[in-house]
């Protein structure tokens, strides 16, 4: 036989079998791609998760993800407000790139979204719960059912939904429970499918107006919840924005009794059935009567009013979280009962940002201080992530999309600004990672918060309220509560120079448009990048 023919036949067979092996490898990879359940609350502060803190409440079900997987201690948002954070999670891009700089900004769902990439890669994709972007989901989800009403925030009781197959419908019950009910229905209907799935379960709680489920109304009634160290912060070293904000812990405003006419309707309570409303007032009215009595007797003057307001606020806040934790438990129990799915299902718990729970006397977010900048991130992936893992690396919500794509072996687009942190969860030694994060808040004047951006490293933070050219500098090691602004301190000149250089580097790196800094009072709706 001709030697040339033998070699030709050998290479032909090798290439054919090689192709088969490659196809088989890809097919195995496809079958082994993980399911992902992405659970997100709204305004859930890190300190209100006992895996992070434990001083004010317990969240045993959410904590399971930390115990059985990983907890990130340094997880941050890029813009601490609801819609921008959600847009960043979906796109892997900063606000100026995805177009959602504030809650009023339009949403362009045609841009590259990681759920659509999952769908195109063969995943079944679904979203149930709070959406809060200014147009409905599109073809990125096979199935979606989102909360409507109250400015697209949703109602706590008997919530209104709109879905891609049924249109609008009111579903009786408490929002957090109903969202979980619908998620479990979807999981049960989908569990026989050969396709992997990506499911978003997104709760309204504990967002304002913080109305708990009836079963939790009387919990903590006789408890005194610890106050944060900075509840009575005097803002003495900071810019006027720290003082001017209108979300301070002020005078408590009781809910009127049934039948009392008020100038402003309570659209949340109007959603309740008569039975629900009576049960609510049975709990709330005696507390309010006590409030009026204390006020009449002069017991709520000065600091005492702030202390009282804090207790009423924080108790409703963690009551709402109790409902979230209970329902996270329902989802985890479903996976326990479906063990084949459990072993190949990634479960994530996070929030669109953290929240001021009395720190600095605040109850909101937006500012770049730690209590609003941080966001919880807990993740479990059986047999892939070592139980009890604790990570100190600086991650942001721009990193979620590339990490999930990496898990599913889907190519990460070049225009995504975040990075996959999957290697740091599953590989040793650790890969190289960023040393700083960039933050930018655009909604100038909302809640009397000024536009600002900033940089945070492991130890230091520099904030620039650029509309007034005001600066704040913090040493987070020696001043974790951020009450001592070091800007202008002669001993901090070296650190200030390093951070200023890094801030300008990050602005350039993330292509923040220079026009943003020149037109501070013009609503930002997308401008050319610095490199255009």
N, C-alpha and C positions, 0 to 999 in steps of 0.2 A: 504494500500500500504506500502511496506517495506520502513522504514525511510531511510535506506542506499541508496535505489534506488532513492528516492526523492532528496536527496542531490547530488547524481551522476548526475541526470537529470538537476538539477539547475546549477551545475558547468559547465555541457556540454553546456547548452544554453547560459550561461553567457560568456563562452569562445568563442563560435561561434559568438555571437553578438559583443563581444569585438574585435574579429578579423575583423569583418566587419567594425566596427567603426574605427579601426586602418587603414584599407585599405582606407576607405573613407577619413580619415584625410590626409593620404599620397597623395591620388589622388587630394584632394583640394589643398594641398600644391604644388603639381606638376603643377596644372593649374594656380596657383597664382604666380608661380616663375616669377621673372621679366625678361623682355628683357633687354639687355645691348647694348648700342652703345658707343664704346670706340673710341674717336677721339684723334689722336695724331699728333702734328706738329713736326718738326725737328729743334732743336736749338731755340725754342721760349723762350726768356728771360722773367722772371716774370715782369720786369719793363715795358715790351712792352704789358702788359695786363692792361687795365685801372682799372679793379677791384682790382689789386694789387697796381697800381701806378697812372697812368693818366697824368704824366708830359710830355710825349712825343707823345702819340697817344691815340686814343679811340677805344675800341673794344666792341661795344654795344651788339653784339650777344653772344660773349663768356661770357660777364658780366652777361647775363641772367641766366647762370647756377649758378653764385654766388648769384644773387638776389633771385632766385627761389629755391636755394638749399644751398650748403655749399662750402666754400673756405678754403683751408688749407694754413696757413701762413708759416708753417715750414715743407715743403715737400722736400725731398732730394733724389738724385740718389746715387747709391753705387759705380759708376765708370763713370765719366762724358765723355762719348764717345758713338757714335750712336749704333753700334751693341751690345756692352756689356749691355747697358741699355735695349735694346729690349729683349735680352736673359733673363735678370733678371726679366723683367715684365712677360714674358711667363712662367718662371719656379718658381718664388718666391725664387730664390737662388742667392747668391753672385757669382761673376765672376769665382772664383776658383772652385766653385761647378758645375756650368753649362758649363764650358769649354770655354766660350767666354770672354777672357781677353782683346782682342783688335779687331779692325776692320778686321784684317787678320786672325783671329782664325777660325777654322772649327766649323760648327754648327751641333750638334747632335740632330736631331728632334725626335729621338726615346725615349728620356728621358721624364719624366712626364711633360706634358704641360697642363696648366689649360684649354685651348680651347678644347683639346681632352677629358678632363674629362666632360666638358659641353656637348660635342657631345655624349659621352657615356651615359650621363644622360638624353638624349632625346632632346637636343637643336639643332637647325639648326645653324651652325657656318659658318662665312664667313670673309674674309679679302680682302680689296681693297686698293691699294696704295703702299706706300713705305714699303719694307720688310727689305732690307739691311742686311740679314744674308747670309752666304756663301753656302747655299744650299736652294733649293726651299721649300715652305711649303709642308707638307705631309698630312696624313690622319686626322690631327687634325681639318681640315676645310672641310666642305662639298663643299665649293666653295671658290676659291681664284683667284685674278687677281692682279699681282704685277708689279711695275715699274722696268724696266730693262735698261741697258746702263749706261754709266758714272760711271763705277765701282759699278753697282747695286744700284746707287743712283737715277737714273732716269733723264729724261730731262724735262726742264720747258715747252718747246713748242713741240706740236705734239709728245707726249710721246709714248715710246715703252712699251708695256705690254706683259707679258706672263701669261696665265691662265691654270687652270687644265682641261679645256674643249675645248678651242679654240687654244691653242698654242700661238705663237707670233702674235701680231697685233699692228699697229700704229693707234692711235686714234687722229684725228685732234683736235686742241684746246690748251688751257692752262692747265697745269698739275693739278692745284688745282681745277679748274672747272670740268675737266674730271673725276678726282677721285670721286667728289661729284655726277656727272651725273651717274657714274656706281653704286655708293652706293644707289642712289635713285631708279635706275632700280631694283636693288636687293631687296630693301625694298618693292617696288610695287609688284614685283613678289612673294614675300614671305608673304605679309600681310594677305592672306587668309588661311595660314597654321595654324593648331591647335598647332603646336610646338612653344615654346618660342625661341627667337633667340639671338645670340651673334654676333655682327657685329663690326669689326675693320675698321675704316676709317682713313688712315694714309697718311698725306701730306708730300711732299718733302720740301715745303716752311717752314720757310725762310732760308733754308740751302744755303751755298755758291753754285753757284755764284750769288745768290740773283737777279734774273731777274723777275721784276714784270709783271703782266698782262698789256697789252697795255692800258687799260682804266685807270690805275693808274700811268702811267709813269710821268705825269705832276703834280701829286698831291704833295703838300709841296714845289713846285718849288721856291716860294718866301718866304718860312718860314725859320726861324732859330731854329733848334731843340736844346733844352737845352743840354749842355755838362755835363757828370758826373763829380763829384767833383775830381775824381782821374785820369782824362784824362792825366794829366802831372805828374803822380806819378814818384818819383825818385828812388824807391825801396831801399832806403838807409839802412833800418833795416833788409832786408830779405836776404835769401840765393841767390846764383848766378843764380839759376833756374828762379827766378822772372825776372832777367835781361836778361838772355840768350834766352828766348823763341823767336821764329821767327814769332809770330802772333801779333806783335805790329802795331799800327796805323802809317804806314809809308807814303812814297810818293804815291800820287794817280797815277794810271795807266789807262789812257783813252783807251776806245775801239777804234781801228782804224776805219776810214771811210770805206765805202763799196769800194772794189777794191784794197785796200792797202794790199800788201802781208806782212805776218808776219811769223816768224820762227815757232810759235806755233799756231795751228789751234784752233779756239773757237768752240768746239763741240756743245755747247749750242746754239749759234747763227746759226750754220749750220743746225739746226733742223727747223728753221723758213722758212715759205714760203716767196716768194718774197714780197708779200704784207705785211706780218708781219715784215720782216726785214726793209722795207722802213719806216714803221710806227715807228719802234724802233729808227732808225737813225734820223728820223725827230725830235724826242725829244732829243736824246742823243748828237747829233753832235753840236748843238748850245752851249750846256753846256761845251763840250770839247774845243770848239773854245775860249770860255771865259776863260777856265782854261789856255790854252796856252798863251793867252794875259796877264793874271795875272802873270804867271810865267816869261814871257819875261820882264815884268815891275818890277820884283823883289818883288812882293806882296805875294809870297808864301815861304818866307824864314823862317827857324826855326819853332817856334810854329805855325805860320800861315799855314804852310803846314799840320800839324797835325789837326788843326782846320778844314781846308778845306776837308781833307780826311775823317774826322769824319762825316761831313755834307753829303757828297756824299754816304758814307757807310750807315749811319743810315736812310737816306731817302729811299734808295732802300730796306732796311731791313723792315721798317714799311709799305712800299708799298706792299711788299709780304704778310705781316701780314694782311693788309686790305683785300687782296684776301681770306685769310684763314677765317677771321671773317665773310666776306660776305657769304662764303660757309657753315660755321657753322650755319648761319642764315637760309640757305636753308634747312638744315637737321631739325632744330627746327621748321621751318614753316611746314614741312611735318608732323611732329608729331602733331602740332596744328590742322592740317586738318584731322588727324586720332586720335581723342581724346581717343577712347577706348584703343589704343595702348599707347598713351602718358602717361596715368595715371599709367601704369604698366611698364614703360620703364625708366631704369637708363641711364642717359647720362653723360659721363665723358669727360672732356677736359684736356689734359696734353701735355707734350713734352718729348722727350727722355732725355733731360737735359735742363738747362737754358743756358745762353750764355753771354759772355762778350760783352757788347754793348758800348765799349769805357772805361769801368772801368779799372783802372791801365794802360790805353793806349792799351788795348787788344781788339781783335776781334776773339775769339775762345772759347774753354772750357777747359777740361782736368784737370786743377789745382783745388785744393780743396778750393779755395777761394769762398766766398758766391755766387758770380755772375755766377759761373759754377756749383757749388754743388747743388744749389736749382733747383727745377723743379716745374712748376705750377701744381696744381691739384684742379679742380673744379668739383663738382658732383651734379646732380639733380635727385631726386627720389620723384615724387609727392606723397603726403600724408604720406611719410615715413620720409623724411628729412625736418626739419623746414626751411622755406625760410629765407635767410639772415644769416644762421649759419656761424660762423667764428671759426676755430679750430687752436689752437696754439701747439698741441701735435706734437712731432717729428715723422713723418712718412717717409718711404722710398719706393722705387719701389719694394723691396722684399715683401711689404705688399699688393700690388695690387691683386695678384693672390688669396691669402687666403681670402681677403675681398670679391672679386667677388664670390668665391666658397661659402662663408658663406651666401651671398645674395640669392643664388640659392639653399640653403640647401643641398649642396654637401659636403661630408666629406673631410676635409683638410688633405692631406697626411702628415705623420710625418716628411718627409725629406724636406718639405718646411721650409725655414729659417725665413720667414716673419710672421707677425701676422695680424689677421683680425682687422681692425679698425671700423667694422660695429657697434659694441656696442656703441662706442662713438658718433655715428651719430644718433642712434635711441633709446638709452636708457638713463635713469637717475637713480641713479647717475653715474658718469663717472667710467669706469673700470680702473684698474691699467695699466699703460703704461710705455714704456721704457723712460729712462732719458738721453740716449746718442745714437748716431748713428756711424756706422763704414763705412769708405770710403777706397777704394784701387784702385789706378791707376797703370797699369802694362806696358804700352807701352813705355818702357824706350827709350829715345832719339827721339821719334817722336815729331816733332815740337820743339825739344830741351827741352822737358819736362822730368824730371827724375821720375823714379818710386817713389811712395810715398803712404803711408797710413796715417790714422789719425782718431781722435775721435772728435766729436762735441757734446757738451752739450747745454743746453738752453743758457748759457752765454759764455762758453769758447770753444776754438778750439786748438787742438794740431796736428801739421803735422810733419811727419817724412820722409824726403828724405833719405831713409835708404841706398841707394847706396853710399852716401858720409857721412852718419851719421850726417846729417844736420837737425836741428829742428826749427820749428816756432810755437810760442804760441801767441794767440790773445784773448783779452778781448772784446767780441762782444758788450757788453753793453756800454763801454766807447770808443770803437774803432770800430764802425760798418763797416768802410771802410777798415779795416785790413791793416793799413799802419804802425803800431807800433808793431813790433815783440818783445814780452816780454821775449823770451827765454834767459836765462842767467841773468835776472833781479833778484836781491836778494829778492825783495819784492814779487816775484811770486813763490818762492820755494814751498810753501804749495800747491798752485794750480797745479804747474807742477808735483809734486809727485802724486797728486790725479789723474790727467789726464793720466800720464804715467801708473799708475796702471790699470786704466780703459782701456787704449789702449791694454795692454797686456791681460787683461781679455777678451776683445772682439775678439782679434786674436784667443784665445783659444776657446771661445764660438762658433765662426763661423767656427772653424776648418781650419784656414788658414795654408797651409803647411809651415813648417819651412824652407824647401828648397828654397822657394821663396826669402827669405831674404839672403840666402847664395850664390845664383847665379843670381845677379842682371842683368847681361848683356845677359843671355841666354833667348831666347823667351820662354815664359811660355805657355805650351800647356796641362796643367792638370797634377798634381802631387798628390801622396798620401796625405791624410789629416794628421794633426798632431797626430791623434789618431790611425792611421794605423800602 
